[in-house]
Amino acid sequence: MQVDKAMSDGKRAYEARRAAKAGMSLEKWLDRKEKQAAAQAREASAAKPVPKKPGLFSRLLEKAQKPL
């Protein structure tokens, strides 16, 4: 797995302890963690904020900029 090679020894040991605590193998733990990160990224990209209505001062400034 590519993630294993990019991880430092300390990080790999930390993730191995977390996997053991959850009752999983390290590979299964990392796959699950990767899938959760991908799902969160999809949710974040899908949820677009609603455009905010301009406030009072913004509207007044916009009116002031328009020619008579």
Backbone as CSV, one residue per row, in Angstrom:
resi,resn,N_x,N_y,N_z,CA_x,CA_y,CA_z,C_x,C_y,C_z
1,MET,0.843,-1.183,0.000,0.000,0.000,0.000,0.880,1.236,0.000
2,GLN,0.529,2.239,-0.766,1.351,3.430,-0.901,1.386,4.255,0.368
3,VAL,0.313,4.249,1.104,0.244,5.040,2.328,1.275,4.537,3.337
4,ASP,1.493,3.214,3.403,2.456,2.654,4.336,3.861,3.161,4.050
5,LYS,4.226,3.252,2.773,5.577,3.661,2.420,5.813,5.137,2.719
6,ALA,4.802,5.957,2.618,4.956,7.384,2.853,4.960,7.714,4.345
7,MET,4.485,6.799,5.179,4.405,7.040,6.620,5.748,6.839,7.295
8,SER,5.988,7.657,8.312,7.199,7.454,9.101,6.973,6.265,10.033
9,ASP,8.031,5.791,10.634,7.927,4.642,11.539,7.050,4.955,12.748
10,GLY,7.194,6.157,13.279,6.389,6.553,14.434,4.905,6.622,14.096
11,LYS,4.598,7.179,12.927,3.198,7.283,12.499,2.619,5.891,12.246
12,ARG,3.411,5.028,11.642,2.953,3.664,11.377,2.674,2.926,12.686
13,ALA,3.534,3.117,13.687,3.336,2.469,14.980,2.088,3.017,15.667
14,TYR,1.872,4.327,15.567,0.686,4.950,16.153,-0.581,4.382,15.516
15,GLU,-0.596,4.313,14.189,-1.770,3.786,13.485,-1.955,2.299,13.787
16,ALA,-0.873,1.565,13.978,-0.974,0.140,14.317,-1.620,-0.027,15.698
17,ARG,-1.251,0.841,16.644,-1.870,0.777,17.980,-3.359,1.098,17.910
18,ARG,-3.713,2.106,17.114,-5.131,2.454,16.965,-5.903,1.316,16.299
19,ALA,-5.280,0.666,15.312,-5.936,-0.448,14.629,-6.130,-1.615,15.590
20,ALA,-5.119,-1.894,16.406,-5.216,-2.992,17.370,-6.304,-2.697,18.400
21,LYS,-6.402,-1.446,18.805,-7.420,-1.063,19.777,-8.824,-1.243,19.198
22,ALA,-8.958,-1.013,17.879,-10.245,-1.180,17.211,-10.489,-2.632,16.795
23,GLY,-9.492,-3.496,16.971,-9.640,-4.902,16.616,-9.515,-5.164,15.128
24,MET,-8.684,-4.385,14.446,-8.499,-4.535,13.000,-7.027,-4.679,12.684
25,SER,-6.778,-5.116,11.449,-5.394,-5.121,10.987,-5.032,-3.708,10.537
26,LEU,-3.746,-3.441,10.437,-3.294,-2.117,10.038,-3.788,-1.769,8.639
27,GLU,-3.729,-2.710,7.714,-4.162,-2.463,6.340,-5.658,-2.136,6.287
28,LYS,-6.446,-2.902,7.028,-7.888,-2.683,7.050,-8.194,-1.317,7.683
29,TRP,-7.480,-0.972,8.735,-7.659,0.298,9.417,-7.364,1.467,8.478
30,LEU,-6.240,1.367,7.746,-5.854,2.445,6.840,-6.834,2.568,5.676
31,ASP,-7.332,1.428,5.171,-8.335,1.468,4.099,-9.597,2.164,4.581
32,ARG,-10.030,1.812,5.782,-11.238,2.413,6.356,-11.041,3.915,6.555
33,LYS,-9.878,4.282,7.051,-9.568,5.690,7.297,-9.542,6.472,5.977
34,GLU,-8.989,5.870,4.939,-8.919,6.505,3.625,-10.320,6.683,3.024
35,LYS,-11.166,5.666,3.184,-12.538,5.754,2.669,-13.324,6.838,3.394
36,GLN,-13.133,6.954,4.705,-13.831,7.983,5.472,-13.378,9.379,5.035
37,ALA,-12.091,9.547,4.780,-11.570,10.844,4.342,-12.134,11.205,2.975
38,ALA,-12.243,10.212,2.088,-12.800,10.461,0.757,-14.277,10.828,0.857
39,ALA,-15.010,10.160,1.752,-16.432,10.459,1.919,-16.620,11.873,2.467
40,GLN,-15.786,12.277,3.406,-15.875,13.626,3.959,-15.544,14.668,2.897
41,ALA,-14.591,14.370,2.026,-14.232,15.298,0.961,-15.388,15.446,-0.026
42,ARG,-16.063,14.343,-0.328,-17.216,14.405,-1.224,-18.341,15.228,-0.604
43,GLU,-18.591,15.034,0.681,-19.643,15.783,1.364,-19.310,17.272,1.397
44,ALA,-18.059,17.585,1.638,-17.652,18.988,1.719,-17.783,19.667,0.359
45,SER,-17.458,18.952,-0.705,-17.561,19.558,-2.030,-19.009,19.642,-2.484
46,ALA,-19.862,18.743,-2.015,-21.268,18.749,-2.414,-22.052,19.840,-1.694
47,ALA,-21.690,20.141,-0.477,-22.406,21.138,0.317,-21.853,22.522,0.002
48,LYS,-22.531,23.232,-0.897,-22.095,24.576,-1.253,-22.873,25.579,-0.411
49,PRO,-22.203,26.584,0.108,-22.908,27.566,0.937,-23.881,28.391,0.095
50,VAL,-24.973,28.776,0.710,-25.982,29.608,0.054,-25.439,31.021,-0.021
51,PRO,-25.548,31.675,-1.176,-25.026,33.041,-1.260,-25.747,33.966,-0.285
52,LYS,-24.979,34.786,0.375,-25.512,35.671,1.390,-26.045,36.945,0.743
53,LYS,-27.211,37.390,1.194,-27.804,38.620,0.707,-26.936,39.787,1.158
54,PRO,-26.704,40.761,0.268,-25.876,41.903,0.670,-26.507,42.673,1.825
55,GLY,-25.668,43.148,2.695,-26.133,43.886,3.856,-26.533,45.314,3.510
56,LEU,-26.967,46.032,4.501,-27.450,47.399,4.312,-26.359,48.296,3.735
57,PHE,-25.175,48.266,4.307,-24.102,49.143,3.849,-23.630,48.762,2.454
58,SER,-23.609,47.476,2.156,-23.217,47.047,0.818,-24.202,47.553,-0.222
59,ARG,-25.489,47.476,0.086,-26.508,47.965,-0.844,-26.410,49.484,-1.017
60,LEU,-26.184,50.204,0.087,-26.052,51.655,-0.002,-24.828,52.057,-0.819
61,LEU,-23.713,51.379,-0.613,-22.512,51.675,-1.386,-22.717,51.378,-2.870
62,GLU,-23.430,50.292,-3.148,-23.687,49.932,-4.539,-24.565,51.005,-5.204
63,LYS,-25.577,51.501,-4.495,-26.440,52.556,-5.024,-25.656,53.845,-5.221
64,ALA,-24.735,54.130,-4.316,-23.932,55.351,-4.406,-22.996,55.300,-5.613
65,GLN,-22.587,54.125,-6.037,-21.674,53.965,-7.168,-22.384,54.121,-8.510
66,LYS,-23.685,53.917,-8.534,-24.444,54.004,-9.786,-24.600,55.472,-10.190
67,PRO,-24.525,55.721,-11.514,-24.741,57.104,-11.960,-26.211,57.514,-11.827
68,LEU,-26.422,58.790,-11.689,-27.793,59.306,-11.543,-28.449,59.263,-12.837
